[in-house]
């Protein structure tokens, strides 16, 4: 394993974009292309994992104390219907 620090999402995305640009030029030797492709796959998986982690945190934050979503399917705040009293009929 490498002791290199794990890049942030933004750093990984930037590195991935640079790799794609190099590969799209088509000027690299096969071995170098494979090396960059492998690095790109690792970065892509890292970015995907970070996005899933962020999505999970957002979903958790968007729930009330009982674990119920606080937004409806259209993204609007859910309103709880107040129980009707016998006087309102």
N, C-alpha and C positions, 0 to 999 in steps of 0.2 A: 504494500500500500504506500501511497504517497503522503508525505507530511505537508503538502501544499494546502493552504487554506481553501475552504470551499467558497467559490465565488458567490456573490449575491445574484439574485435573479437578473438584475440589469446587466451585471458584468458577464454572466453566462450568455445572455441573449446577444450582447454585443459581440462576444467571441464567436458565437454560432453564426451570426450574420457575416462576419469576416471570413469564416471558413466557407460558407456557401458562396461568397463572391470569388474566392480563390478556386473552388472546385468548378464553378460555372465558366471560368475563363478557359479551362481545359488545357492549360499549359504545363501541368505538373506531371512528373513521372508517376507510374502506377503505384509504386510503394508509398510515395508521399501522399498521393490521393487517398489510398487506403488508410494511412495514418490519420489524415485529417477527417476522413469519413467516420472513423471510430471515435475520434475526439468529438465530432459533431453529434454522434448518437448519444454519447455520455452527457454532453451539455443539454441536448434535447430532453433526455430523461430527467436531468436535474431540474430544468425549467418546468417540466410537466409536474414533477413532484412538489415543487414550491407553489405552483398554481393550485394544485389539489389541497395542499396544506392551508393556503390562504382561503380557499373556498370553504373548507371545513370550519375555519375560525369565523368567517362571516356568517355561515349558517348557524353556528352556535350563538353568536351575538344577536342574531335576528329572531331568537326565541324568547318567550317569557319564562317566568320561574317554573312553570309546569312543563316546559319543553315544547310548548305549542308555538307554531310560527306566529309572529306578530304582524306579518303582511299577508294579504290574500294572494291568489295566483296571478293577479295583475300588478302586484307590487304596491298596492295601497294598504295603509294601516287597517288592520281588522278592527271592527267595532263590536263590542259585545252588546248584545241585545239586553236591555234591562228588563227584569221580570215585570210583567204587567200587574198592576194592583187591581183589586176588584172594583175600584172606583172608576177605572177607565174601561168602559165597555161600550 
